[in-house]
Amino acid sequence: MAVQWISKQEAEKVGPREERVLLEQTPGHYPEFEDFLGKELEKKGGRLFFRGVSGAVYSVGWLPEGDPDELRGIEVTIRTATGSSMPSMETIDLDLWPFLEWLIEGTGGEWTLKALRQTGAIYRVPGAPERA
Amino acid sequence: MEIPQHVRRIYPFQSRWMEVQGHRVHYVDEGEEESKPTVVLLHGNPTWSFLYREIIPRITHKCRAVAPDYPGFGLSDKPLNERWYTLENHTRIFTEFIERLGLKKVILVVQDWGGPIGVGFAIKHPDRMAGMVIMNTWAWPEPSVFHASVLPWRMMHAPLVGAHFFLRRNILVERGLYLSTENREKLKAGAVLDGYRLPFSSPASRIGMLAFPRNIPLKPGDLNWDRMAEMKAALPTLRFPCRLLWGEKDNVFPAENAQKFQDLLPNCTSPRMIPHGRHFIQEDAPMEIAEEILALVDEGDG
């Protein structure tokens, strides 16, 4: 399933609360990933927004400067309304899978969807096919 | 961190801690025989001193056995910054740990990342070495076929994919241990898997696990390529006795690695191959490992 991109305005309608669900501290470990994602973020004003299969809304971007733990990298956050509960871990992981597929497809070269899906299947990651 | 009773029953050792370069390092220190070399057991990824729980009781009637947890693993502190987790930092912490314990004669037992960390120590401190038991590891810059492959190894720790697989899904503990152990019934028994899970209960506690694969050099210029080239060059200068024990069914470090160690080390036995053994050989052949360690202890006795 393809990622369902949404606008910043649409994401903000969900509510003000943001919680980090994924942190990549070394996006340049394989530089082609950082190149691809960096360009995509630049095109969209520094932040990407998508809706997961569950309907939950996520945001992707560079970690803001001044992180209390002085960490750097790229984060994915979930946006929720004040007072609402967080989706389960399994739900969030299912929501993240199409984003990973988009990332791999966009990075390209030796990084193939087939390899991602097979790796996900071997390690039983939600969203990946059941068999490698 | 409290160790639950059912895990404590199979890991019944007293926990000890030492502050090393600002990090609280957890270790076990069993047996009291001071006239013989001390056996120091080094774990790999994603394990901790728990990995040696079936070996320690088999050797401590004859020697002292010390098993540390690296920062980021086991009950030791877990730095949050992934950049902290380098082979250089792990080796530096381990070296100071040995010095602070005042260990003058050491038999290192190494597997997986224990290899580069232990060999890194041994080549700088050969005077402190009484021997080494080497199992399913490497100590040279050239990657194994497994480590060079996108599927599954490089994919699983690729940017963001790795953060998802390692930090959120904890795949090495939840699946990797199972796939790389022959004795799977034992692993599935509640206490064993719970023991491996215990120190890695949250994404933030798993950063060291994700950093290790990213420390494996693949080509010249990569982090640790020069460091591991230096190790490889120094192996022929190590005169202390070494024993090789190898899980033949390991698809990470195949049997050719054992042969390569034998070719490079001047004072090394022929590899003792464990036909049923996979990567986590400590789970598959604890008795055989204890025999190899005790053979070295007896050698060092003379």
HADDOCK unambig.tbl for C-alpha pairs under 7 A between the chains (distance, minus, plus):
assign (segid A and resid 22 and name CA) (segid B and resid 163 and name CA) 6.61 0.50 0.50
assign (segid A and resid 22 and name CA) (segid B and resid 164 and name CA) 6.67 0.50 0.50
assign (segid A and resid 23 and name CA) (segid B and resid 163 and name CA) 6.41 0.50 0.50
assign (segid A and resid 24 and name CA) (segid B and resid 159 and name CA) 6.50 0.50 0.50
assign (segid A and resid 24 and name CA) (segid B and resid 160 and name CA) 5.43 0.50 0.50
assign (segid A and resid 24 and name CA) (segid B and resid 163 and name CA) 5.69 0.50 0.50
assign (segid A and resid 25 and name CA) (segid B and resid 82 and name CA) 6.52 0.50 0.50
assign (segid A and resid 26 and name CA) (segid B and resid 159 and name CA) 6.74 0.50 0.50
assign (segid A and resid 27 and name CA) (segid B and resid 159 and name CA) 5.00 0.50 0.50
assign (segid A and resid 29 and name CA) (segid B and resid 159 and name CA) 6.48 0.50 0.50
assign (segid A and resid 30 and name CA) (segid B and resid 158 and name CA) 6.84 0.50 0.50
assign (segid A and resid 30 and name CA) (segid B and resid 159 and name CA) 6.92 0.50 0.50
assign (segid A and resid 33 and name CA) (segid B and resid 159 and name CA) 6.57 0.50 0.50
assign (segid A and resid 71 and name CA) (segid B and resid 81 and name CA) 6.29 0.50 0.50
assign (segid A and resid 100 and name CA) (segid B and resid 161 and name CA) 6.53 0.50 0.50
assign (segid A and resid 115 and name CA) (segid B and resid 151 and name CA) 5.55 0.50 0.50
assign (segid A and resid 116 and name CA) (segid B and resid 155 and name CA) 6.47 0.50 0.50
assign (segid A and resid 119 and name CA) (segid B and resid 151 and name CA) 6.36 0.50 0.50
assign (segid A and resid 119 and name CA) (segid B and resid 152 and name CA) 5.04 0.50 0.50
assign (segid A and resid 119 and name CA) (segid B and resid 156 and name CA) 6.68 0.50 0.50
assign (segid A and resid 123 and name CA) (segid B and resid 171 and name CA) 6.08 0.50 0.50
assign (segid A and resid 123 and name CA) (segid B and resid 175 and name CA) 5.87 0.50 0.50
